[in-house]
Amino acid sequence: MSTDDIKHDDQTLVPGRRKFLNTAALAGLAGAGLSVGLSSCKQEAAPTAAAPAAAPAPAAHTAGAGDLNLHPAPGQLDTYYGVWSGGHSGEVRVLGLPSGREIKRVPTFNIDCMSGWGITNESKAIIGTKADGSLKYKTGDTHHIHGSYVDGTYDGKYFFVNDKIHGRIARVRGDIFECDKITEIPNIQGFHGIFPDKRDPVDQSINRTTRVFCGNEFHIPHPNDGRDMDDPTKYKTLFTCVDAETMEVRWQCRVDGNMDLVATSYNGRLAAANQYNVEGGAHYEDMMSAEKDACVFFDVARIEQAIKDGKFVTIGDSKVPVVDGTKDANKDPKTALTCYVPVPKNPHGVNASPDGKYFICSGKLSPTATVIELTKVEEFLDGKLDDLNKSIVAEVEIGLGPLHTTYDGRGNAFTTLFLDSQIVKWNIDAAIKFHAGDKAAKYVVDRIDVHYQPGHISADMGETKEAGGQFLAVGCKFSKDRFLPVGPLHPENEQLIDIRGEKMVMLADHPVYPEPHDFVIVKREKIKTRQVFNVDDFPLAIKDPKDSGVFRTGNKVTVKLVSQAPAYSLREFKVKKGDEVTLILTNLDKVEDLTHGFAIPKYDINFIVNPQETKSVTFKADKPGVYWCYCTHFCHALHLEMRTRMIVEK
Amino acid sequence: MRFDLLSRLRHRGTALLAATLAGLAMSSGALADTYEVKLPPELSSSPKMCDYAPCKDVMPGATSFSERKGQPPFVEAYKDEAGQKKLLGYVMLSTDITDTPAYSGKPVVTLIGMDTTGRFTGVKILKHSEPILLLGIPESALIKFNNQYLGQFVGDNIEIGKSRSEEHLIGLDAITGATVTVIAQNQVMMTSGSAVAKQVGILKPVIRPQAKFAATTAAPTWAQLVEDGSVQRLVVKAEEVGLKSDGRPYMDLWFGYLNQPTIGQAILGKDGYAGLMARLKEGEHAIFIIKTAGMDSFKGSGFVRGGIYDRVQVRQDSDSFTFRDLDYVNLWGVSAAGSPAFDESAIFIIRGKGFSGAFPWKLVFLGNKIDKETSTKTFANFDKEYWLDAKYLEGGRPVVIKPDPTWLKVWKERALEIGGFIAFLLVIAAAYASRDALVRRSSRHNKWPVNVFKYTGWVVSIGFVGFYAMAQPSITQVLTWFHSLLFQWKWELFLSDPLIFVFWIFIILSTFLWGRGLFCGWLCPFGSLSELLYKIGGAIGLKRFQFHLPQAVHDKLKWVKYAVFFGLLAVSFFSMGLAEKLAEVEPFKTTFLVGITNRSWPYSLFAAGLLGLAIFMERPFCKYLCPLGAALAMPTTFRWFGLRRKDECTSCKACAKGCGSLAIDTKGNIDQRECMLCLDCMVLYYDDHACPPLAQERKRRDKAGQPLTPINGKGYFIPIHPVPADTKKGAAA
């Protein structure tokens, strides 16, 4: 193992020059307190390490980055949508790629005073409110984001994203890029990963997304109402299925171990979740004690049949049927709802290959990637394969801290190596050959340094059968010295890498506000957006300016307003102190991009209404006086003049 | 010169001139005051059109008007009724809607009023460039014509000609002599009216049957799409919008129809096509446009503020389809192999009812032309037709009856006249081509074999061609022709008057074959009238008053007409309008088109004076003033067939004496540029009693007892040569 030139190469952008580090990283890790988990690293079994170490400097990429349109000329559009999670900012973001220009932020689990998300009645209803009408949660941690499918590729209809903190799943409409549903999943904590299914497991003719599967990480008492708090052995975790259309929870499945990421098969039969802590430990040293964890597979149709057959329980107040997917309850493969493919060790990502054949799990604490052949898992569940271990067709060393994998559609996998701060490009077929005994098979194709410590990775259309193999984005968790310093808090660094050639080529650094986890890169042709809203879609819409006015029932007052640039339909409106005011505003402008704002000073209210959209706010008129409400969203040459007086009479 | 001539005339024919003048009616037609008037530039560009146009004149009772609205634009007219504004109707400016050219090649700018039920309430000409209305037909005639529209419904089938109730056709009386102008005017009225009526809902849009697309498996390349017309190109040059060219076009657009699956998939790819079609509702259509070069954007920025794309439009017949921002879809790229690079692109969705991909349509680029001098903007539209190739349509292209262009209508309407006229010209040409036979049959005392054709020519020319058909050729046509050659050749302009068109072809051919004399001497209506008057004058005993100018004076004066011609030509380069006014040196309009009694007195006096003088002097106008004659005289130099001459002609002055055109000089040469091809000299040429050399030979042979052999082509008796006996025998055998 060479350990010499790491520092030198850390500072350089020349890709592929840096030699594979192994033990050097170990030294660094000791300080991070993670070395305990790496003790099993089999240094002697790293034959692949030598090959890239000897790799010469790469030939210049013949295509260059120019034809990827990395820097679109003024007026030119990006060729891909990047749909990004925003981490504990609680939002979703839409980028143009490959330029990396941020086009939109989609407030989801957070509060956004630009759009009025969390301020308007409509957004509050989606987020969820307490009995007094105030928001149930103001925080959220968007983790994984995935699009809905039709025929194995994106249909652009929905993007699903989870909130790890409060265990919620949200849906963003692909035609407006706004959140339209949020569902809180019962009896879970630490909701880590999601994945939509790609085909209906029961009705094969439905070749599109109908369900979203949710992997739940933390194990908790069931129900978590104060019982069993000091007995972690009674903590349990649930795998959850949510209906993609209604966003209702369909069912849950109790499993052993903690789940993080989720994958689904292209034929719809299987869902899987990576597991760590099959030990059921409550502290990390316990969680890492076993050499093998697992990737748990769910036979979706069997679970739903079991529910039909009444073989379920419910937990606490929840009415969601829960089936038992623990190992003990599923010993006969022919009837098993689940099966547990052993994977070393505290694995992380699980990603389906575009050809539909494999799920690849990353070892995280093991320097290996595990390739699971799905037909073999199915054979096992059908009773045709005696040993589930035979579904593992490769388990090869690729580098330290492997986390997530994406694909180029040409048989190569790209896996982030968190500890090596690298991406390794490796060939799946070669890895399978190597695993089968062909030690001459060189499965590692290339490595490239990234800056620094990569987490998620996603290539263009890499999660679909249309994987394009043009470029990938990698979410680096630390930017350190890559951007102008702005104080102790640093942005994350999303890097773009050209993957068209044999060698990867670093293309760009992009600072991102913390902290995106996951993202998908979607061909622009897949997205079909609305230009304006449909006024009829809003039950409260005021379709005629003449219907504007102040309507009173006791001390409940409804103010109906419309906006048409550059005016609101009421020049002033009067309410009385103590009234509960509901203000409804319909933007009757039909011109694309003619959005209006509505701000009420001192009442802590601001929101926007897009063309043909209706929104409402409810507040207590507790301060008498004159309040100039005005348009906050630039709309017209007379934008400044667009205002109305709220007169709160004593 | 004219005064000099008139003073001479005074001596000889005072009485007759006075009588002619007395018969003149003093003019009724004032000069048309809208001819080429300068309109305020705001008229065509300001939103407040009615601040610059007399909108109230065409919408009686209106008290206020809206700003321009709609596409094509119009204004709403209101009446105050109890403090409320009541919509009375609509006022439109014809040039906002159509640029149908009239006779002059320029549109007649017309303000049109229409009430809310689609009935015309007023028509007012603001500007025209019709020479015929300038100096010929009084403006009142056009006003009278326009008044026929008042109360008519815009949706009715209104055409020039007789009403035909069985065809639900309402006929309008044309203006004689201004057929083209009124046919164009009718097109302007009906196009403008229906364009606005459709926008405001008075007329329902035409519902065309939707296209059924033929299934093809082809995946055409860009070049193939261009070749079969599936992709069309619309280029606007910088000069066309008044900009200086820097080598780039102002706009270079390629466009095509996307609903057709083969074309749509070739352009958008399979996925792109499916995605786009999923967006379209029943009856909606998508087109794409890419800009491969140009100085400006075809999207502009109007859509940002008002939501309307104000630079591009689709038209199908008289239906126009505009695009809102919501009708715009991104064109991600063009899939077809070999497609050009572009810097601006769009997919536009046609949502208006009635559009069909099976029928031809046009992409219209709505430009602004900037006047270099005043930098005022005027609308300038450019379009390009698109019609799906038959192979893309199930059952091929539908039959489309396109309205005939104005010129074709005229030709069809006057087919009989045209046929007769052509026959007439051919007869005259045939007669002249056989002149040798005719002149041999004639003699000094009996010229009827020639004259029967010539006089017939005169009478038909004067009566049919001149007075009836008003097909008197004019120098203005020569000027127009010159300008067309130099600037822009428009066949429509020349085809719009069929008799003139046919006449000119004949004139050009005959001038190069035989010289200008066949037209001038045999067929020109005014020339014929002049000489006929001279002949009649002679016949009724005025012969003693008839005279020729002395040859020396004539030889100087004959150059005047060339000066007139070049003067007019020079002026025309500065102002065609002024040149046309000065072309009144030709009394043709006064004589034939309007009538001597219908013009203002200076014109009538001039024409009558020339005709009066013609009674006493053969063709004074033709000899000295006619610019058209001058124009034709020059190419006559290169005529193919001249008149015959004999060696003796150099000394013998016999024919020169009788030459009414004074075209034979002292050396006996015929000046073909002056010659009217009356053939008098050719009659003498073969006449052995009149031609001195022939008469001499005849007398000699009579004396010598020699036989009079036939006269050969050279104008001599065939010589008698004594020959040896054996040869003689052989020859006899």
Boltz contact constraints between the chains, C-beta under 6 A:
constraints:
  - contact:
      token1: [A, 524]
      token2: [B, 332]
      max_distance: 6.0
  - contact:
      token1: [A, 525]
      token2: [B, 271]
      max_distance: 6.0
  - contact:
      token1: [A, 525]
      token2: [B, 272]
      max_distance: 6.0
  - contact:
      token1: [A, 525]
      token2: [B, 332]
      max_distance: 6.0
  - contact:
      token1: [A, 531]
      token2: [B, 326]
      max_distance: 6.0
  - contact:
      token1: [A, 591]
      token2: [B, 307]
      max_distance: 6.0
  - contact:
      token1: [A, 592]
      token2: [B, 325]
      max_distance: 6.0
  - contact:
      token1: [A, 592]
      token2: [B, 326]
      max_distance: 6.0
